[in-house]
Amino acid sequence: MSRVGKLPVSIPSGVNVNIAGQDVEVKGQKGLLRVTLASEIAAAREGDTIVVTPRDESKRAHQMWGLSRSIINNMITGVSEGFTVNLEIIGVGYRASVAGKTLTLELGYSHSISHPIPDGIEIKCERPTMVAVSGADRQAVGQVAAEIRAYRSPEPYKGKGIRYVGEYVRRKEGKKK
């Protein structure tokens, strides 16, 4: 039995949820998100909650049960509050700036890196060494943050690179004489 799947998903005020068969559409102040659930899962609205149940007792139905509930919960949280991932840039001369729909990164290479900002994602640079990626879709926010981090992931000797705020980078001892 899924412990996560059993929990009902509460719908806050200001969020509209439409369930039509396997399609779930969530609309709120931050945007509109849609998902098509697996055929083994049934979702139903009961008052101010959404209840997700498996259609049969197969292994795949139980695997998709908790996942589907989590996806719906993340959609509701995303359209009401949104998600934000903060990145910090560490290194001499490393910096970021946003111009229009492009994030420009200077990370110690001979050239600057231009990363296009996809639709539904907002990127802010309060300081040249801090990047905040935010949006309603949790998966898209995490994917964009991971792509930005991959341009110069933190190295273990000096810790230079792009890292998530609060991320611990294991340090190695340098070369000895």
C-alpha positions in Angstrom: 0.0 0.0 0.0 1.2 3.5 -0.8 1.5 5.7 2.2 1.8 8.8 0.1 -1.0 7.8 -2.3 -3.5 7.4 0.5 -3.3 11.1 1.6 -5.9 13.3 -0.1 -4.6 16.5 -1.8 -6.2 19.6 -0.4 -7.2 22.4 -2.8 -6.5 25.9 -1.5 -8.8 28.8 -2.4 -8.1 30.5 -5.7 -7.1 27.2 -7.4 -9.4 25.6 -9.9 -9.0 21.9 -10.7 -10.7 20.1 -13.6 -10.6 16.3 -13.9 -11.8 14.8 -17.2 -11.0 11.1 -17.3 -7.2 10.8 -17.1 -6.5 14.5 -17.7 -6.0 16.8 -14.7 -5.9 20.6 -15.3 -4.9 23.0 -12.5 -5.3 26.7 -12.8 -4.2 29.3 -10.3 -2.7 32.8 -10.1 0.8 31.6 -11.2 -0.4 29.8 -14.3 -2.0 26.7 -15.8 -0.6 23.2 -15.6 -1.9 19.9 -17.2 -1.0 16.3 -16.8 -2.3 13.0 -18.1 -2.4 10.3 -15.4 -1.4 6.7 -16.1 -4.3 4.4 -17.1 -4.0 2.4 -13.8 -4.8 5.5 -11.7 -8.2 7.2 -11.1 -8.5 10.7 -9.6 -11.7 12.1 -8.2 -12.6 15.4 -6.6 -14.4 15.2 -3.2 -15.2 18.6 -1.9 -12.0 20.6 -1.4 -9.8 17.6 -1.9 -8.6 15.3 -4.6 -8.4 11.5 -3.9 -6.1 9.4 -6.0 -6.8 5.6 -6.1 -5.5 2.6 -8.1 -7.9 1.0 -10.5 -6.5 -2.5 -9.9 -4.1 -4.3 -7.6 -1.2 -4.7 -10.1 2.4 -3.7 -9.2 2.4 -0.9 -11.7 -0.8 0.6 -10.3 0.8 0.7 -6.8 4.0 2.2 -8.3 2.0 5.0 -10.1 -0.3 5.7 -7.2 2.0 7.7 -4.9 3.7 9.3 -8.0 0.4 10.5 -9.4 -0.6 12.0 -6.0 2.7 13.8 -5.7 2.5 15.2 -9.2 -1.0 16.6 -8.6 0.1 18.0 -5.2 3.1 19.7 -6.9 0.9 21.2 -9.6 -1.5 22.7 -7.0 1.5 24.1 -4.9 3.1 25.4 -8.1 0.1 27.4 -9.3 -0.7 28.8 -5.9 2.8 29.5 -4.4 5.4 28.6 -7.1 8.8 26.9 -6.8 12.2 28.6 -6.5 15.7 27.1 -6.7 18.6 29.4 -5.7 22.1 28.9 -7.2 25.3 30.6 -6.0 28.3 31.2 -8.2 31.7 30.9 -6.5 34.9 31.9 -8.2 37.0 35.0 -9.0 35.4 36.7 -12.0 32.5 34.4 -12.2 29.2 36.2 -12.6 25.7 36.1 -14.2 23.3 38.6 -15.6 19.9 38.5 -17.2 19.0 40.5 -20.4 15.6 39.9 -21.8 15.0 36.2 -22.3 18.7 35.2 -22.0 20.9 34.4 -19.0 24.5 35.3 -19.6 27.1 33.5 -17.6 30.9 34.3 -17.3 32.5 31.2 -15.7 36.2 31.5 -16.5 36.0 30.2 -20.1 37.3 32.2 -23.0 33.7 33.0 -24.0 30.5 33.9 -22.1 27.7 31.4 -22.1 24.2 32.4 -23.1 21.4 30.2 -21.7 17.9 30.9 -23.2 15.1 31.2 -20.6 12.2 28.9 -21.5 8.6 29.9 -21.3 7.0 29.6 -17.8 10.4 30.1 -16.1 11.6 33.3 -14.5 15.3 33.9 -13.7 16.5 36.8 -11.5 20.0 37.9 -10.5 19.8 40.0 -7.4 23.6 39.9 -7.2 26.1 38.9 -9.9 26.8 35.8 -7.9 23.3 34.7 -7.1 20.7 33.2 -9.6 17.1 32.5 -8.6 15.2 30.2 -10.9 11.4 30.2 -10.3 8.2 29.0 -11.9 5.0 27.0 -11.4 6.2 23.7 -12.8 8.5 22.0 -10.3 10.1 19.7 -12.8 10.9 22.5 -15.3 12.4 24.7 -12.5 14.6 21.8 -11.4 15.6 21.0 -14.9 16.6 24.6 -15.8 18.6 24.9 -12.5 20.4 21.6 -13.3 21.3 22.8 -16.8 22.7 26.1 -15.4 24.7 24.2 -12.8 26.1 21.8 -15.4 27.9 24.6 -17.2 30.5 24.7 -14.3 29.7 22.3 -11.6 31.7 22.8 -8.3 35.1 21.3 -8.3 36.5 19.6 -5.2 39.8 21.4 -4.7 38.9 25.1 -4.4 35.1 24.7 -4.6 34.7 27.0 -7.6 31.7 26.7 -9.8 27.9 26.9 -9.6 26.2 25.2 -6.7 22.8 25.1 -5.1 22.4 27.3 -2.1 23.1 25.1 0.9 24.8 22.4 -1.1 27.8 20.8 0.5 30.8 20.2 -1.7 33.3 17.6 -0.4 36.8 19.1 -0.5 39.9 17.2 -1.4 43.4 17.9 -0.2 45.7 19.4 -2.8 49.0 18.1 -4.1 51.8 17.8 -1.5 55.5 18.7 -2.0 
